Amino acid sequence: MAGLLDSGYNANGRSYFRLCRPLAETPLLDLSPEPFLTVEDILKIFSAYDFRLTEQDLILSTGLPLALIRRELKHFEKEQVLETVYTSNPMGTSNQWMYLLKEPYRSQPDAFLERADVMDLEVRTILRNDNFIV
């Protein structure tokens, strides 16, 4: 459902999986040591991927599990920092979530960085409350 894997099955009902798209070269990013995405991390990752990210890009860039990434991005979407777009090809065979960084954060990242301490604390609190981090 996340658009990371295609699945198929044989006549006996056994499932097989493959990546929806090949693994791309992941840019080397100097991310924070925090066990979650900080505001600075988000800006670095989005700018490295032309402000459009898939879940595969996020997993490869951060090494964080998908459930944690989704929980964090849900918070940033609620805060109007990014939006989630569901894409599919014309045949409907390949679907994926794409995250887009919204304005003014895209063109004026300093406005986003001004809120960094507060937003980082909010994300840490949410993830602790949801038992994602200790």
Rosetta blueprint (number, residue, H / E / L):
1 M L
2 A L
3 G L
4 L L
5 L E
6 D E
7 S E
8 G E
9 Y E
10 N L
11 A L
12 N L
13 G L
14 R L
15 S E
16 Y E
17 F E
18 R E
19 L E
20 C L
21 R L
22 P L
23 L L
24 A L
25 E L
26 T L
27 P L
28 L L
29 L L
30 D L
31 L L
32 S L
33 P L
34 E L
35 P L
36 F L
37 L L
38 T L
39 V H
40 E H
41 D H
42 I H
43 L H
44 K H
45 I H
46 F H
47 S H
48 A H
49 Y L
50 D L
51 F L
52 R E
53 L E
54 T E
55 E H
56 Q H
57 D H
58 L H
59 I H
60 L H
61 S H
62 T H
63 G L
64 L L
65 P L
66 L H
67 A H
68 L H
69 I H
70 R H
71 R H
72 E H
73 L H
74 K H
75 H H
76 F H
77 E H
78 K H
79 E L
80 Q L
81 V L
82 L E
83 E E
84 T E
85 V E
86 Y E
87 T E
88 S E
89 N L
90 P L
91 M L
92 G L
93 T L
94 S L
95 N E
96 Q E
97 W E
98 M E
99 Y E
100 L E
101 L E
102 K L
103 E L
104 P L
105 Y L
106 R L
107 S L
108 Q L
109 P H
110 D H
111 A H
112 F H
113 L H
114 E H
115 R L
116 A H
117 D H
118 V H
119 M H
120 D H
121 L H
122 E H
123 V H
124 R H
125 T H
126 I H
127 L H
128 R H
129 N H
130 D L
131 N L
132 F L
133 I L
134 V L
